[in-house]
Amino acid sequence: MGKVERAFEAKLQGRPKDTVRLIVHVTGDIAQARTRLSELNVPVLRSFRLINAVAISCTAEMALALMQEPWVEKIEEDRQVFAQAHDIATEKGKQGRQT
């Protein structure tokens, strides 16, 4: 697999002027990546040091261009993530019942 999933790359190619929010995983120092993004006029919305990535907003065209940068490891769409609640008390009740 390349730096981006094929389906997402096709989506970017199909709408190059659209603004997209991305998570860009970087190799090396995040500070250097932030500097390079600033040079490209790409705003960094947030840094994730634990996963060595930054959240950015840019055009789809710029996202495709970023794939050519040697410090870019992977690009993915920044989407809202939901966690599903898990009720431990209910699970314990199920385990204790005999059928």
KEMI-300729 format. One record per atom (N, C-alpha, C): residue in three letters; x, y, z. Coordinates in nm, 2 decimals, decimal comma. Example, Ala and Ser with C-alpha at 12.3 -4.5 7.8 and 13.67 -1.06 7.14 Angstrom:
2
{residuo: ALA; xx: 1,32; yy: -0,57; zz: 0,78}
{residuo: ALA; xx: 1,23; yy: -0,45; zz: 0,78}
{residuo: ALA; xx: 1,32; yy: -0,33; zz: 0,78}
{residuo: SER; xx: 1,28; yy: -0,22; zz: 0,71}
{residuo: SER; xx: 1,37; yy: -0,11; zz: 0,71}
{residuo: SER; xx: 1,29; yy: 0,00; zz: 0,79}
//
This chain:
99
{residuo: MET; xx: 0,08; yy: -0,12; zz: 0,00}
{residuo: MET; xx: 0,00; yy: 0,00; zz: 0,00}
{residuo: MET; xx: 0,09; yy: 0,12; zz: 0,00}
{residuo: GLY; xx: 0,04; yy: 0,23; zz: -0,07}
{residuo: GLY; xx: 0,12; yy: 0,35; zz: -0,08}
{residuo: GLY; xx: 0,09; yy: 0,44; zz: 0,05}
{residuo: LYS; xx: 0,11; yy: 0,57; zz: 0,03}
{residuo: LYS; xx: 0,09; yy: 0,66; zz: 0,14}
{residuo: LYS; xx: -0,05; yy: 0,69; zz: 0,17}
{residuo: VAL; xx: -0,14; yy: 0,65; zz: 0,08}
{residuo: VAL; xx: -0,29; yy: 0,68; zz: 0,10}
{residuo: VAL; xx: -0,37; yy: 0,57; zz: 0,04}
{residuo: GLU; xx: -0,48; yy: 0,54; zz: 0,10}
{residuo: GLU; xx: -0,57; yy: 0,43; zz: 0,04}
{residuo: GLU; xx: -0,61; yy: 0,47; zz: -0,10}
{residuo: ARG; xx: -0,62; yy: 0,37; zz: -0,19}
{residuo: ARG; xx: -0,66; yy: 0,40; zz: -0,33}
{residuo: ARG; xx: -0,79; yy: 0,47; zz: -0,34}
{residuo: ALA; xx: -0,89; yy: 0,43; zz: -0,27}
{residuo: ALA; xx: -1,02; yy: 0,49; zz: -0,28}
{residuo: ALA; xx: -1,02; yy: 0,63; zz: -0,24}
{residuo: PHE; xx: -0,94; yy: 0,67; zz: -0,13}
{residuo: PHE; xx: -0,93; yy: 0,80; zz: -0,09}
{residuo: PHE; xx: -0,85; yy: 0,89; zz: -0,19}
{residuo: GLU; xx: -0,75; yy: 0,83; zz: -0,25}
{residuo: GLU; xx: -0,67; yy: 0,90; zz: -0,35}
{residuo: GLU; xx: -0,76; yy: 0,93; zz: -0,47}
{residuo: ALA; xx: -0,84; yy: 0,84; zz: -0,51}
{residuo: ALA; xx: -0,94; yy: 0,86; zz: -0,62}
{residuo: ALA; xx: -1,03; yy: 0,98; zz: -0,59}
{residuo: LYS; xx: -1,08; yy: 0,98; zz: -0,47}
{residuo: LYS; xx: -1,17; yy: 1,09; zz: -0,42}
{residuo: LYS; xx: -1,10; yy: 1,22; zz: -0,43}
{residuo: LEU; xx: -0,97; yy: 1,23; zz: -0,39}
{residuo: LEU; xx: -0,90; yy: 1,35; zz: -0,39}
{residuo: LEU; xx: -0,88; yy: 1,39; zz: -0,54}
{residuo: GLN; xx: -0,84; yy: 1,30; zz: -0,62}
{residuo: GLN; xx: -0,82; yy: 1,33; zz: -0,77}
{residuo: GLN; xx: -0,94; yy: 1,38; zz: -0,83}
{residuo: GLY; xx: -1,06; yy: 1,33; zz: -0,79}
{residuo: GLY; xx: -1,18; yy: 1,37; zz: -0,86}
{residuo: GLY; xx: -1,23; yy: 1,51; zz: -0,82}
{residuo: ARG; xx: -1,19; yy: 1,56; zz: -0,71}
{residuo: ARG; xx: -1,23; yy: 1,69; zz: -0,66}
{residuo: ARG; xx: -1,11; yy: 1,77; zz: -0,61}
{residuo: PRO; xx: -1,02; yy: 1,81; zz: -0,69}
{residuo: PRO; xx: -0,89; yy: 1,87; zz: -0,65}
{residuo: PRO; xx: -0,91; yy: 2,00; zz: -0,58}
{residuo: LYS; xx: -1,02; yy: 2,08; zz: -0,60}
{residuo: LYS; xx: -1,03; yy: 2,21; zz: -0,54}
{residuo: LYS; xx: -1,10; yy: 2,20; zz: -0,40}
{residuo: ASP; xx: -1,16; yy: 2,09; zz: -0,37}
{residuo: ASP; xx: -1,23; yy: 2,07; zz: -0,24}
{residuo: ASP; xx: -1,13; yy: 2,09; zz: -0,12}
{residuo: THR; xx: -1,18; yy: 2,14; zz: -0,01}
{residuo: THR; xx: -1,10; yy: 2,15; zz: 0,11}
{residuo: THR; xx: -1,12; yy: 2,02; zz: 0,19}
{residuo: VAL; xx: -1,01; yy: 1,96; zz: 0,23}
{residuo: VAL; xx: -1,02; yy: 1,83; zz: 0,31}
{residuo: VAL; xx: -0,94; yy: 1,85; zz: 0,44}
{residuo: ARG; xx: -0,98; yy: 1,77; zz: 0,53}
{residuo: ARG; xx: -0,91; yy: 1,76; zz: 0,66}
{residuo: ARG; xx: -0,84; yy: 1,63; zz: 0,67}
{residuo: LEU; xx: -0,71; yy: 1,63; zz: 0,70}
{residuo: LEU; xx: -0,63; yy: 1,51; zz: 0,69}
{residuo: LEU; xx: -0,55; yy: 1,49; zz: 0,82}
{residuo: ILE; xx: -0,51; yy: 1,37; zz: 0,84}
{residuo: ILE; xx: -0,41; yy: 1,33; zz: 0,94}
{residuo: ILE; xx: -0,29; yy: 1,29; zz: 0,86}
{residuo: VAL; xx: -0,18; yy: 1,35; zz: 0,88}
{residuo: VAL; xx: -0,06; yy: 1,32; zz: 0,81}
{residuo: VAL; xx: 0,04; yy: 1,26; zz: 0,91}
{residuo: HIS; xx: 0,07; yy: 1,14; zz: 0,89}
{residuo: HIS; xx: 0,17; yy: 1,07; zz: 0,97}
{residuo: HIS; xx: 0,31; yy: 1,10; zz: 0,91}
{residuo: VAL; xx: 0,40; yy: 1,15; zz: 1,00}
{residuo: VAL; xx: 0,53; yy: 1,19; zz: 0,95}
{residuo: VAL; xx: 0,64; yy: 1,10; zz: 1,00}
{residuo: THR; xx: 0,75; yy: 1,09; zz: 0,92}
{residuo: THR; xx: 0,87; yy: 1,03; zz: 0,97}
{residuo: THR; xx: 0,96; yy: 1,14; zz: 1,02}
{residuo: GLY; xx: 1,03; yy: 1,12; zz: 1,12}
{residuo: GLY; xx: 1,12; yy: 1,22; zz: 1,17}
{residuo: GLY; xx: 1,05; yy: 1,32; zz: 1,27}
{residuo: ASP; xx: 1,10; yy: 1,44; zz: 1,27}
{residuo: ASP; xx: 1,06; yy: 1,54; zz: 1,37}
{residuo: ASP; xx: 0,93; yy: 1,61; zz: 1,32}
{residuo: ILE; xx: 0,83; yy: 1,62; zz: 1,41}
{residuo: ILE; xx: 0,71; yy: 1,69; zz: 1,38}
{residuo: ILE; xx: 0,73; yy: 1,84; zz: 1,36}
{residuo: ALA; xx: 0,82; yy: 1,89; zz: 1,43}
{residuo: ALA; xx: 0,85; yy: 2,04; zz: 1,42}
{residuo: ALA; xx: 0,90; yy: 2,07; zz: 1,28}
{residuo: GLN; xx: 0,98; yy: 1,98; zz: 1,22}
{residuo: GLN; xx: 1,03; yy: 2,00; zz: 1,08}
{residuo: GLN; xx: 0,91; yy: 1,99; zz: 0,99}
{residuo: ALA; xx: 0,82; yy: 1,90; zz: 1,01}
{residuo: ALA; xx: 0,70; yy: 1,88; zz: 0,93}
{residuo: ALA; xx: 0,62; yy: 2,00; zz: 0,93}
{residuo: ARG; xx: 0,60; yy: 2,06; zz: 1,05}
{residuo: ARG; xx: 0,52; yy: 2,18; zz: 1,07}
{residuo: ARG; xx: 0,58; yy: 2,30; zz: 1,00}
{residuo: THR; xx: 0,71; yy: 2,31; zz: 1,00}
{residuo: THR; xx: 0,78; yy: 2,41; zz: 0,93}
{residuo: THR; xx: 0,76; yy: 2,40; zz: 0,78}
{residuo: ARG; xx: 0,77; yy: 2,28; zz: 0,73}
{residuo: ARG; xx: 0,75; yy: 2,26; zz: 0,58}
{residuo: ARG; xx: 0,61; yy: 2,29; zz: 0,54}
{residuo: LEU; xx: 0,51; yy: 2,25; zz: 0,63}
{residuo: LEU; xx: 0,37; yy: 2,28; zz: 0,60}
{residuo: LEU; xx: 0,35; yy: 2,43; zz: 0,60}
{residuo: SER; xx: 0,41; yy: 2,50; zz: 0,69}
{residuo: SER; xx: 0,40; yy: 2,64; zz: 0,69}
{residuo: SER; xx: 0,45; yy: 2,71; zz: 0,57}
{residuo: GLU; xx: 0,56; yy: 2,65; zz: 0,52}
{residuo: GLU; xx: 0,62; yy: 2,70; zz: 0,39}
{residuo: GLU; xx: 0,52; yy: 2,68; zz: 0,27}
{residuo: LEU; xx: 0,44; yy: 2,57; zz: 0,28}
{residuo: LEU; xx: 0,34; yy: 2,54; zz: 0,18}
{residuo: LEU; xx: 0,21; yy: 2,61; zz: 0,20}
{residuo: ASN; xx: 0,20; yy: 2,70; zz: 0,31}
{residuo: ASN; xx: 0,08; yy: 2,76; zz: 0,34}
{residuo: ASN; xx: -0,03; yy: 2,67; zz: 0,38}
{residuo: VAL; xx: 0,00; yy: 2,56; zz: 0,45}
{residuo: VAL; xx: -0,09; yy: 2,46; zz: 0,49}
{residuo: VAL; xx: -0,10; yy: 2,47; zz: 0,65}
{residuo: PRO; xx: -0,22; yy: 2,51; zz: 0,70}
{residuo: PRO; xx: -0,23; yy: 2,53; zz: 0,84}
{residuo: PRO; xx: -0,24; yy: 2,39; zz: 0,91}
{residuo: VAL; xx: -0,16; yy: 2,39; zz: 1,02}
{residuo: VAL; xx: -0,16; yy: 2,27; zz: 1,11}
{residuo: VAL; xx: -0,26; yy: 2,30; zz: 1,22}
{residuo: LEU; xx: -0,36; yy: 2,21; zz: 1,23}
{residuo: LEU; xx: -0,47; yy: 2,23; zz: 1,32}
{residuo: LEU; xx: -0,43; yy: 2,17; zz: 1,46}
{residuo: ARG; xx: -0,35; yy: 2,07; zz: 1,46}
{residuo: ARG; xx: -0,32; yy: 2,00; zz: 1,58}
{residuo: ARG; xx: -0,20; yy: 1,90; zz: 1,55}
{residuo: SER; xx: -0,12; yy: 1,88; zz: 1,66}
{residuo: SER; xx: -0,01; yy: 1,78; zz: 1,65}
{residuo: SER; xx: -0,04; yy: 1,67; zz: 1,74}
{residuo: PHE; xx: -0,01; yy: 1,55; zz: 1,70}
{residuo: PHE; xx: -0,03; yy: 1,43; zz: 1,78}
{residuo: PHE; xx: 0,11; yy: 1,36; zz: 1,79}
{residuo: ARG; xx: 0,18; yy: 1,39; zz: 1,90}
{residuo: ARG; xx: 0,31; yy: 1,34; zz: 1,92}
{residuo: ARG; xx: 0,32; yy: 1,19; zz: 1,95}
{residuo: LEU; xx: 0,21; yy: 1,14; zz: 2,01}
{residuo: LEU; xx: 0,21; yy: 1,00; zz: 2,04}
{residuo: LEU; xx: 0,21; yy: 0,91; zz: 1,91}
{residuo: ILE; xx: 0,14; yy: 0,96; zz: 1,81}
{residuo: ILE; xx: 0,14; yy: 0,88; zz: 1,68}
{residuo: ILE; xx: 0,23; yy: 0,95; zz: 1,57}
{residuo: ASN; xx: 0,30; yy: 1,06; zz: 1,61}
{residuo: ASN; xx: 0,39; yy: 1,13; zz: 1,52}
{residuo: ASN; xx: 0,31; yy: 1,17; zz: 1,39}
{residuo: ALA; xx: 0,21; yy: 1,25; zz: 1,42}
{residuo: ALA; xx: 0,12; yy: 1,30; zz: 1,31}
{residuo: ALA; xx: 0,07; yy: 1,44; zz: 1,33}
{residuo: VAL; xx: 0,02; yy: 1,50; zz: 1,23}
{residuo: VAL; xx: -0,04; yy: 1,63; zz: 1,24}
{residuo: VAL; xx: -0,18; yy: 1,63; zz: 1,17}
{residuo: ALA; xx: -0,27; yy: 1,71; zz: 1,22}
{residuo: ALA; xx: -0,40; yy: 1,73; zz: 1,15}
{residuo: ALA; xx: -0,39; yy: 1,86; zz: 1,08}
{residuo: ILE; xx: -0,43; yy: 1,85; zz: 0,95}
{residuo: ILE; xx: -0,42; yy: 1,97; zz: 0,86}
{residuo: ILE; xx: -0,55; yy: 1,99; zz: 0,79}
{residuo: SER; xx: -0,56; yy: 2,11; zz: 0,73}
{residuo: SER; xx: -0,67; yy: 2,14; zz: 0,63}
{residuo: SER; xx: -0,61; yy: 2,20; zz: 0,51}
{residuo: CYS; xx: -0,64; yy: 2,14; zz: 0,39}
{residuo: CYS; xx: -0,59; yy: 2,19; zz: 0,27}
{residuo: CYS; xx: -0,68; yy: 2,15; zz: 0,15}
{residuo: THR; xx: -0,64; yy: 2,19; zz: 0,03}
{residuo: THR; xx: -0,71; yy: 2,14; zz: -0,09}
{residuo: THR; xx: -0,67; yy: 1,99; zz: -0,12}
{residuo: ALA; xx: -0,76; yy: 1,93; zz: -0,19}
{residuo: ALA; xx: -0,73; yy: 1,79; zz: -0,23}
{residuo: ALA; xx: -0,61; yy: 1,79; zz: -0,31}
{residuo: GLU; xx: -0,59; yy: 1,89; zz: -0,40}
{residuo: GLU; xx: -0,47; yy: 1,90; zz: -0,48}
{residuo: GLU; xx: -0,34; yy: 1,91; zz: -0,40}
{residuo: MET; xx: -0,35; yy: 1,98; zz: -0,29}
{residuo: MET; xx: -0,23; yy: 1,99; zz: -0,20}
{residuo: MET; xx: -0,21; yy: 1,86; zz: -0,13}
{residuo: ALA; xx: -0,31; yy: 1,79; zz: -0,09}
{residuo: ALA; xx: -0,30; yy: 1,66; zz: -0,03}
{residuo: ALA; xx: -0,23; yy: 1,56; zz: -0,12}
{residuo: LEU; xx: -0,26; yy: 1,57; zz: -0,25}
{residuo: LEU; xx: -0,19; yy: 1,48; zz: -0,35}
{residuo: LEU; xx: -0,05; yy: 1,52; zz: -0,36}
{residuo: ALA; xx: -0,02; yy: 1,65; zz: -0,36}
{residuo: ALA; xx: 0,12; yy: 1,69; zz: -0,37}
{residuo: ALA; xx: 0,20; yy: 1,65; zz: -0,25}
{residuo: LEU; xx: 0,14; yy: 1,65; zz: -0,13}
{residuo: LEU; xx: 0,21; yy: 1,61; zz: -0,01}
{residuo: LEU; xx: 0,26; yy: 1,47; zz: -0,01}
{residuo: MET; xx: 0,19; yy: 1,39; zz: -0,09}
{residuo: MET; xx: 0,24; yy: 1,25; zz: -0,10}
{residuo: MET; xx: 0,38; yy: 1,23; zz: -0,16}
{residuo: GLN; xx: 0,42; yy: 1,34; zz: -0,23}
{residuo: GLN; xx: 0,56; yy: 1,34; zz: -0,28}
{residuo: GLN; xx: 0,67; yy: 1,38; zz: -0,18}
{residuo: GLU; xx: 0,62; yy: 1,43; zz: -0,07}
{residuo: GLU; xx: 0,72; yy: 1,48; zz: 0,03}
{residuo: GLU; xx: 0,78; yy: 1,36; zz: 0,10}
{residuo: PRO; xx: 0,91; yy: 1,35; zz: 0,11}
{residuo: PRO; xx: 0,98; yy: 1,23; zz: 0,17}
{residuo: PRO; xx: 0,95; yy: 1,21; zz: 0,32}
{residuo: TRP; xx: 0,91; yy: 1,31; zz: 0,39}
{residuo: TRP; xx: 0,88; yy: 1,30; zz: 0,53}
{residuo: TRP; xx: 0,74; yy: 1,25; zz: 0,56}
{residuo: VAL; xx: 0,66; yy: 1,25; zz: 0,46}
{residuo: VAL; xx: 0,52; yy: 1,20; zz: 0,47}
{residuo: VAL; xx: 0,51; yy: 1,05; zz: 0,47}
{residuo: GLU; xx: 0,47; yy: 0,99; zz: 0,57}
{residuo: GLU; xx: 0,46; yy: 0,84; zz: 0,58}
{residuo: GLU; xx: 0,33; yy: 0,79; zz: 0,53}
{residuo: LYS; xx: 0,22; yy: 0,86; zz: 0,58}
{residuo: LYS; xx: 0,09; yy: 0,81; zz: 0,54}
{residuo: LYS; xx: -0,01; yy: 0,93; zz: 0,56}
{residuo: ILE; xx: -0,11; yy: 0,94; zz: 0,47}
{residuo: ILE; xx: -0,21; yy: 1,04; zz: 0,48}
{residuo: ILE; xx: -0,35; yy: 0,97; zz: 0,49}
{residuo: GLU; xx: -0,43; yy: 1,02; zz: 0,58}
{residuo: GLU; xx: -0,57; yy: 0,96; zz: 0,59}
{residuo: GLU; xx: -0,66; yy: 1,07; zz: 0,62}
{residuo: GLU; xx: -0,79; yy: 1,05; zz: 0,58}
{residuo: GLU; xx: -0,89; yy: 1,14; zz: 0,60}
{residuo: GLU; xx: -0,92; yy: 1,16; zz: 0,75}
{residuo: ASP; xx: -0,93; yy: 1,29; zz: 0,80}
{residuo: ASP; xx: -0,96; yy: 1,32; zz: 0,94}
{residuo: ASP; xx: -1,11; yy: 1,31; zz: 0,95}
{residuo: ARG; xx: -1,15; yy: 1,20; zz: 1,02}
{residuo: ARG; xx: -1,30; yy: 1,18; zz: 1,03}
{residuo: ARG; xx: -1,33; yy: 1,18; zz: 1,18}
{residuo: GLN; xx: -1,46; yy: 1,20; zz: 1,21}
{residuo: GLN; xx: -1,50; yy: 1,19; zz: 1,35}
{residuo: GLN; xx: -1,51; yy: 1,05; zz: 1,39}
{residuo: VAL; xx: -1,46; yy: 1,02; zz: 1,50}
{residuo: VAL; xx: -1,46; yy: 0,88; zz: 1,55}
{residuo: VAL; xx: -1,55; yy: 0,87; zz: 1,67}
{residuo: PHE; xx: -1,63; yy: 0,76; zz: 1,68}
{residuo: PHE; xx: -1,72; yy: 0,74; zz: 1,79}
{residuo: PHE; xx: -1,68; yy: 0,61; zz: 1,87}
{residuo: ALA; xx: -1,69; yy: 0,62; zz: 2,00}
{residuo: ALA; xx: -1,66; yy: 0,51; zz: 2,08}
{residuo: ALA; xx: -1,80; yy: 0,45; zz: 2,13}
{residuo: GLN; xx: -1,81; yy: 0,32; zz: 2,13}
{residuo: GLN; xx: -1,93; yy: 0,26; zz: 2,17}
{residuo: GLN; xx: -1,92; yy: 0,23; zz: 2,32}
{residuo: ALA; xx: -2,03; yy: 0,27; zz: 2,39}
{residuo: ALA; xx: -2,03; yy: 0,24; zz: 2,54}
{residuo: ALA; xx: -2,04; yy: 0,09; zz: 2,57}
{residuo: HIS; xx: -1,98; yy: 0,05; zz: 2,67}
{residuo: HIS; xx: -1,98; yy: -0,09; zz: 2,71}
{residuo: HIS; xx: -2,02; yy: -0,10; zz: 2,86}
{residuo: ASP; xx: -2,13; yy: -0,16; zz: 2,88}
{residuo: ASP; xx: -2,18; yy: -0,17; zz: 3,02}
{residuo: ASP; xx: -2,13; yy: -0,29; zz: 3,09}
{residuo: ILE; xx: -2,03; yy: -0,28; zz: 3,17}
{residuo: ILE; xx: -1,97; yy: -0,39; zz: 3,24}
{residuo: ILE; xx: -2,07; yy: -0,46; zz: 3,33}
{residuo: ALA; xx: -2,15; yy: -0,39; zz: 3,40}
{residuo: ALA; xx: -2,25; yy: -0,45; zz: 3,49}
{residuo: ALA; xx: -2,34; yy: -0,55; zz: 3,41}
{residuo: THR; xx: -2,39; yy: -0,51; zz: 3,29}
{residuo: THR; xx: -2,47; yy: -0,59; zz: 3,21}
{residuo: THR; xx: -2,40; yy: -0,72; zz: 3,17}
{residuo: GLU; xx: -2,27; yy: -0,70; zz: 3,13}
{residuo: GLU; xx: -2,19; yy: -0,82; zz: 3,09}
{residuo: GLU; xx: -2,18; yy: -0,92; zz: 3,20}
{residuo: LYS; xx: -2,15; yy: -0,87; zz: 3,32}
{residuo: LYS; xx: -2,13; yy: -0,96; zz: 3,44}
{residuo: LYS; xx: -2,26; yy: -1,03; zz: 3,46}
{residuo: GLY; xx: -2,38; yy: -0,96; zz: 3,45}
{residuo: GLY; xx: -2,51; yy: -1,03; zz: 3,47}
{residuo: GLY; xx: -2,53; yy: -1,14; zz: 3,37}
{residuo: LYS; xx: -2,49; yy: -1,12; zz: 3,24}
{residuo: LYS; xx: -2,50; yy: -1,22; zz: 3,14}
{residuo: LYS; xx: -2,42; yy: -1,34; zz: 3,17}
{residuo: GLN; xx: -2,30; yy: -1,32; zz: 3,22}
{residuo: GLN; xx: -2,20; yy: -1,43; zz: 3,25}
{residuo: GLN; xx: -2,25; yy: -1,52; zz: 3,36}
{residuo: GLY; xx: -2,32; yy: -1,45; zz: 3,46}
{residuo: GLY; xx: -2,36; yy: -1,53; zz: 3,58}
{residuo: GLY; xx: -2,49; yy: -1,61; zz: 3,55}
{residuo: ARG; xx: -2,56; yy: -1,58; zz: 3,44}
{residuo: ARG; xx: -2,69; yy: -1,65; zz: 3,42}
{residuo: ARG; xx: -2,66; yy: -1,79; zz: 3,35}
{residuo: GLN; xx: -2,74; yy: -1,89; zz: 3,39}
{residuo: GLN; xx: -2,74; yy: -2,02; zz: 3,33}
{residuo: GLN; xx: -2,86; yy: -2,03; zz: 3,24}
{residuo: THR; xx: -2,85; yy: -2,09; zz: 3,13}
{residuo: THR; xx: -2,97; yy: -2,11; zz: 3,05}
{residuo: THR; xx: -3,00; yy: -2,26; zz: 3,04}
//
